[in-house]
Amino acid sequence: MNNENTALAQDERLRSFEEYVGEGKAIEPRDWMPEGYRSHLIRQISQHAHSEVIGMQPEGNWITRAPSIRAKQILLAKIQDEGGHGLYLYSAAETLGISREEMLEQLQTGKAKYSNIFNYPSLTWADIGAIGWLVDGAAIVNQVSLQRTSYGPYSRAMVRICKEESFHQRQGYEIMANMMKGTPEQREMAQDAMNRWWWPSLMMFGPHDGDSPHSADAFRWKIKRHSNDELRQKFIDKTVQQAEVIGLTIPDADLKWNEETGHYDHGEINWDEFYRVIKGNGPLNKQRIAHHIKAHEEGAWVREAAQAYKQKQAQKYN
Ligand code: 3HC
C-alpha cells in the first residue's frame, strides 16, 4: 500500500471505531483502537489504580488506634478492598500493553498522578469517618458513571468496585453519625473533619469542564459519560442532605438551594490549592511516595518468591 492508501485505511478504521463506540458498544483488548484512546486509558486507569493504593495510607494510619475491635475489623476489611481495587485496575491497564513495573515506576518518579485527596493527613478518628463518607462517596459518584465507560475491562472492574465502595461510604457515614450522637468533643471532632475534607473532596472530580484538557477526547470515545462538573454537582446535592440529617454543617457560606435549577449553588473551589497538590506540593505528597517506595522495596522478596514458584510450576508442567 502506498502512503495515501495507508492514510485512507487509517481514517476508515478510526471512523468505524468511533461509530462502534458511538453505538455504546464495548472495546476489548484485542480490538483495534487509536493510539490516543490507548494512551488516554493507560493514563486514567493507572492513575485510578495508584489512587486506590496510595489511599490505603491515610486509613492505615488508624488501624492500631481504631476505637473498638468491630471498628478495627471493618477498617482492615475496607483497606484490603482498596488494595484489591488497585489490583483489578492495574490488570485492566496491563491489557492495554503497559507493564505493572512501568506503572509503578511512573508513580514513584512523579510522572503519573494519583488523586489529590490522599495528600492530606488523617488527624483524628473522625477523619476515617470523613474519608469513608465523603471520599468514597465522591469516588462512587464518579465510578458509577464509569461502569458504562467504553473499554470493557475498565467498565467490568468498575461494576465490582462500586459494590464494595457503597459499603465503604456507609462505614464512614456510620462513624460520623455515631460521633454526632456523642459528647460535645466528639461532635466538634466530626465537624472539624468535615471542614477539612469537604473542599478537597469536591476537587476529586477534577477541574471545571472548560479547564479540563482531556474531556473532549473522553466524551468523543465514550470514556466519560458525565462531565467533571455534572458529577461534582450530583455529589453535592446528595451529600448536603446526608449532612443535615446528622447535624453537620457544610463549610461553604455560599451553599444554597436553587429552586430554578433544582440543585445547590456552591462557593468556588480553591484551584490554586488543587494544582499545587496535584503537582506534588500538597501537605503529604512526599511522605506518601516515600512510604510507597519503602513498602515496595521491603516487598521485593515476596515478588521474587512468587516468580520462583511460577518458574518451578512451569518446569513441572512443561
Ligand atoms: N487528583 C489528581 N489529579 C487530577 C484530579 C484529581 N482529583 N482531577 C484531575 N486531575 C488531573 C488529571 O489527571 C489531568 O492531569 P494529567 O494530564 O497529568 O493526567 C489534569 O488534572 C486535567 O484533568 P482532566 O479533567 O482533563 O482529566 P480527566 O479527563 O482524566 O478527568 C478524572 C479527571 C475525573 C479524575 C478522571 O481521570 C477519572 O474519572 N478518573 C477515574 C477515577 C479516579 O481516578 N478516581 C480516583 C479517586 S479515589 C478512589 O477511587 C479510591 C477510593 O477508594 C476512594
Boltz pocket constraint, residues with backbone or C-beta under 6 A from the ligand:
constraints:
  - pocket:
      binder: B
      contacts: [[A, 43], [A, 44], [A, 47], [A, 48], [A, 49], [A, 51], [A, 52], [A, 55], [A, 82], [A, 111], [A, 113], [A, 114], [A, 115], [A, 116], [A, 117], [A, 135], [A, 136], [A, 139], [A, 142], [A, 203], [A, 204], [A, 205], [A, 206], [A, 207], [A, 211], [A, 212], [A, 213], [A, 214], [A, 215], [A, 218], [A, 228], [A, 278]]
      max_distance: 6.0
